[in-house]
Amino acid sequence: MTSCSKNFDDVSGSGDAIIVVKQSGTTTVYGYALYAYTFGAFRSVKATSTLDESKAYTLNINQKYQTNFYYEPSDDEFTTTRPTASIFNFSAVFENGATAEFQDEVSDKVLAVPVIKEIKYDSTSSEMSVTWGTVSGAESYSINILDGSELVFGSLKLASTIKAYAVKSTTTGWITDFTPVVGKTYTVRLNAFLYEPSGDSYNLQSVSFVEKTIVWGGN
């Protein structure tokens, strides 16, 4: 929702609460990620859940865009308890001092953690490839590459029928001025997405992911 023609006087917003699913050892764990969007400019955004109204989530600016604030759970916030349906209430303060409140309803639907079948680097074609199994209910996938904790590559949305993806140093999706270094270890993250009934990328119900490391250029 980032736009070059933003109206900073716009004081409307929307929120998205997403159930995040991952593996911790051999155990599946769950957490909440929160996003808030506007065509104006946020100054601050907080959220609470009807499951525990005493817990306040403070969202942070996303990549310097005041149109997009987010909250991602830390490792110790994940739990083995599968979430139940709830409503997240967002409270926003805009740059012009105006305030607004908006909600997002979350069902209890989640996705299983994806399984990467193979990940390898082909020195002949100079590309990293990853293949995976079907995640029941997943409506799309994506591939991320991280350098430590920094996200350095993000693929476009991949259709639910796709089960393989290849990345070269020239593939579109690397962050500006970043080139993978031969011999360096990177983390590859496979994401699976389940959408809310509206079906768009600003209304996710659940995302599950799995990570594996790979040496760029091969061992």
Salt bridges, closest charged atoms under 4 A:
ASP75 OD1 - LYS22 NZ 2.82
GLU77 OE2 - LYS55 NZ 3.32
GLU95 OE2 - ARG43 NE 3.98
ASP147 OD2 - LYS184 NZ 3.23
GLU211 OE2 - ARG189 NH2 2.67
